[in-house]
């Protein structure tokens, strides 16, 4: 992975030493050991990146559809060529289990999906006597979380560039090893200098500089709801165009007509996805009271199919938390669940047997959870799942919607039409029926799960302004 000190940022097509001097320790979460340091960018670096993006905008914004598709193909090829190196970075710095190859393949797929979207996209539309032109917003500030670094870089960048915008990206400082590997790959695609810039730094330094800068009219942020609210406030004076993909507390509704073994496996899979460090994780499992005891029995039995352990072991389904701070946060929620009277079915406080070194959490199931408990209301971002009982379909929908969030939901049923009727009543940006998935469908949230949509046509429109020309 190169030197243990990452002491460059990417501005105007070059790797340069940042003006910022603060060093930040990087960890292997599976061992708790320091694996390197990153020299963080500061306000000066952020302003330099914005200036480079602004200078590159006139030429890039007037490129043709074909030129942008060609650039995206080159980016996709460059990332594909480094797939193994990128996978190794994800395992080392994030602790992703080796089976989670999707963490890199989804980044490759993001370029492919945006190429497909761009090929069919209508930049000019007729509305009555007016011609509506879809034009670039301008310089886009892209701010990423740590839980899927390479995918977010690829998806946000591909979408912004497809719309003719130039970009300044701020990945998480906790993902610097992954970001460095990804940036080296993207550099090899040979895009014009300044079209994309990547400055790793703190949110309260680099992020704030980007969100408050008058030359950055578009912000796309993925992360927690509290930070999203702060960005919303910081962007208000300049009336910025915002896409905010924030937290979730997704319900998995198991209907009473299911094969419980199949449905519970689907629910646990959605709850433990990405070691439960996922905004879409189905952390509230809603089961019918008529089959409640059966559901609990099956859930405990199936927990054995989601082993926590060494990310290098192909059997491992759940890796460590990203940091000591995150581990402590999850432990706090487990303690809170016990304090508030939830019944501990499996897991619990402390580290799993034989895993005392890294930031591992015992996969935890709580039963007899009520929707007013903290563990049912707040996003934990760790493998702690709550099982709640409901009386009938209306009650299930009521519980599912009784949340500040509305990002994702899951429905499991033997009757697809019944499942569709339930899905149409759930206040969430995406609802998956029996594990269904479509990567270019719009993604984003209702309520405090965010503003706007990402992916595919809807995501691309979020990086464009509409201009009506009337004759």
Number of C-alpha atoms within 10 A of each C-alpha: 12 8 9 13 17 19 19 20 25 24 26 21 17 13 16 13 17 21 17 16 13 13 16 18 15 24 24 21 27 27 18 18 13 13 16 18 21 25 23 26 27 22 19 15 25 30 17 17 26 30 19 23 29 21 17 21 20 14 12 23 21 13 13 12 18 12 13 21 22 13 21 26 18 18 24 23 19 20 29 18 12 16 20 13 17 26 22 20 23 28 23 22 23 28 29 31 27 21 15 20 16 15 22 27 17 19 25 23 18 27 28 20 20 26 25 15 21 22 13 10 16 12 15 14 13 11 11 8 10 13 15 19 17 18 19 26 23 25 31 31 30 26 25 26 18 20 25 22 24 27 22 22 23 24 23 28 25 28 28 29 25 30 28 26 29 31 31 31 27 26 27 21 25 25 25 28 30 26 26 23 22 25 20 15 22 20 19 13 17 13 16 14 16 25 27 29 28 27 27 30 27 19 18 11 15 24 26 17 21 30 30 19 17 15 18 26 20 27 25 26 26 22 20 19 19 12 16 24 15 12 21 20 13 18 23 13 10 14 13 19 20 25 23 27 26 27 30 33 27 30 35 31 32 28 25 19 13 14 13 20 16 13 25 25 17 19 28 24 20 24 28 24 19 26 29 26 24 22 25 24 33 28 33 29 29 28 26 22 15 13 15 19 13 14 23 19 12 17 22 16 11 14 18 10 14 17 14 24 25 23 23 17 13 12 16 20 23 29 31 32 29 27 22 16 11 17 21 15 15 21 21 13 20 29 13 15 23 15 11 14 14 20 16 17 17 16 19 20 16 14 18 16 10 7 17 14 12 24 24 31 29 24 24 19 25 26 20 16 24 18 18 12 16 16 26 25 19 15 23 27 27 32 29 27 27 27 26 23 24 21 12 15 17 12 14 24 20 14 21 26 18 15 20 15 26 29 28 27 28 30 27 26 21 15 11 13 10 14 21 15 11 19 20 11 13 22 21 25 21 23 25 18 19 18 14 9 11 9 12 17 16 18 20 25 24 20 16 21 26 27 19 21 23 24 23 23 21 16 25 24 23 22 29 22 15 15 13 15 12 10 6
